[in-house]
Amino acid sequence: MATTKITVNNNGSLRIDGDFEIVDKEGNPYDLGGRTVVSLCRCGKSINKPFCDGSHKGHFEHEAVAFALPPKKTV
């Protein structure tokens, strides 16, 4: 099985690279046209949501620095 890598870009998108499928809320796959790399919108400004079209430039700020999540909640 191939590895999928998701990169959180500074002031921008989520870049997905590898073997993946993206589906809508009903489970229908998006036609990615054979792409193995896509970027997903995080700012909400893209006309092509869920895909990034660069509309965030100058309108979205987030310094992407990795951190540890808090412990999972237990019931």
Sequence and secondary structure as in RCSB ss.txt:
>XXXX:A:sequence
MATTKITVNNNGSLRIDGDFEIVDKEGNPYDLGGRTVVSLCRCGKSINKPFCDGSHKGHFEHEAVAFALPPKKTV
>XXXX:A:secstr
   EEEEE TTS EEEEES   B TTS B   TT SEEEE SSS  TTTTB  STTTTT                
